[in-house]
């Protein structure tokens, strides 16, 4: 009895396997783009990102009040 691969036994050729793989990779790429975009646009303003600790933010707020 000759050995047959799982792809041949399911009735789908190697082209179908390649197409499914490409679609899967495209979906993963789209998910990464969406998540990356959400992270990029959801960032804090630069002044708050540089001073992320509570004491640093409160000192910055006090400086702003002193200027006003």
TORKOL-4160 file (C-alpha; in steps of 0.2 Angstrom, whole numbers, padded with zeros to 4 digits, m for minus):
68
<pt num="1" X="0000" Y="0000" Z="0000"/>
<pt num="2" X="0007" Y="0017" Z="m0005"/>
<pt num="3" X="0008" Y="0031" Z="0008"/>
<pt num="4" X="m0003" Y="0046" Z="0005"/>
<pt num="5" X="m0002" Y="0062" Z="0014"/>
<pt num="6" X="m0015" Y="0069" Z="0025"/>
<pt num="7" X="m0018" Y="0083" Z="0012"/>
<pt num="8" X="m0021" Y="0071" Z="m0002"/>
<pt num="9" X="m0033" Y="0060" Z="0009"/>
<pt num="10" X="m0044" Y="0075" Z="0013"/>
<pt num="11" X="m0048" Y="0078" Z="m0005"/>
<pt num="12" X="m0039" Y="0095" Z="m0005"/>
<pt num="13" X="m0024" Y="0098" Z="m0014"/>
<pt num="14" X="m0008" Y="0107" Z="m0009"/>
<pt num="15" X="m0015" Y="0124" Z="m0017"/>
<pt num="16" X="m0029" Y="0124" Z="m0004"/>
<pt num="17" X="m0016" Y="0122" Z="0010"/>
<pt num="18" X="m0006" Y="0136" Z="0004"/>
<pt num="19" X="m0021" Y="0147" Z="0002"/>
<pt num="20" X="m0027" Y="0143" Z="0019"/>
<pt num="21" X="m0010" Y="0147" Z="0026"/>
<pt num="22" X="m0009" Y="0164" Z="0017"/>
<pt num="23" X="m0026" Y="0169" Z="0023"/>
<pt num="24" X="m0021" Y="0164" Z="0041"/>
<pt num="25" X="m0005" Y="0175" Z="0039"/>
<pt num="26" X="m0015" Y="0189" Z="0032"/>
<pt num="27" X="m0027" Y="0189" Z="0047"/>
<pt num="28" X="m0013" Y="0188" Z="0060"/>
<pt num="29" X="m0005" Y="0203" Z="0051"/>
<pt num="30" X="m0021" Y="0213" Z="0051"/>
<pt num="31" X="m0024" Y="0209" Z="0070"/>
<pt num="32" X="m0006" Y="0216" Z="0074"/>
<pt num="33" X="m0009" Y="0231" Z="0063"/>
<pt num="34" X="m0025" Y="0235" Z="0073"/>
<pt num="35" X="m0018" Y="0232" Z="0090"/>
<pt num="36" X="m0002" Y="0242" Z="0086"/>
<pt num="37" X="m0013" Y="0256" Z="0080"/>
<pt num="38" X="m0023" Y="0256" Z="0095"/>
<pt num="39" X="m0008" Y="0256" Z="0106"/>
<pt num="40" X="0000" Y="0270" Z="0096"/>
<pt num="41" X="m0015" Y="0282" Z="0096"/>
<pt num="42" X="m0019" Y="0278" Z="0114"/>
<pt num="43" X="m0003" Y="0284" Z="0121"/>
<pt num="44" X="m0002" Y="0298" Z="0133"/>
<pt num="45" X="0004" Y="0315" Z="0128"/>
<pt num="46" X="0023" Y="0317" Z="0128"/>
<pt num="47" X="0024" Y="0327" Z="0144"/>
<pt num="48" X="0014" Y="0314" Z="0154"/>
<pt num="49" X="0023" Y="0300" Z="0147"/>
<pt num="50" X="0040" Y="0307" Z="0152"/>
<pt num="51" X="0034" Y="0310" Z="0169"/>
<pt num="52" X="0024" Y="0295" Z="0173"/>
<pt num="53" X="0026" Y="0294" Z="0192"/>
<pt num="54" X="0014" Y="0303" Z="0203"/>
<pt num="55" X="0026" Y="0314" Z="0212"/>
<pt num="56" X="0033" Y="0320" Z="0195"/>
<pt num="57" X="0016" Y="0324" Z="0188"/>
<pt num="58" X="0011" Y="0333" Z="0204"/>
<pt num="59" X="0027" Y="0343" Z="0203"/>
<pt num="60" X="0023" Y="0347" Z="0185"/>
<pt num="61" X="0006" Y="0353" Z="0190"/>
<pt num="62" X="0012" Y="0364" Z="0203"/>
<pt num="63" X="0024" Y="0372" Z="0191"/>
<pt num="64" X="0010" Y="0375" Z="0179"/>
<pt num="65" X="0000" Y="0383" Z="0193"/>
<pt num="66" X="0015" Y="0394" Z="0198"/>
<pt num="67" X="0016" Y="0400" Z="0180"/>
<pt num="68" X="m0002" Y="0405" Z="0179"/>
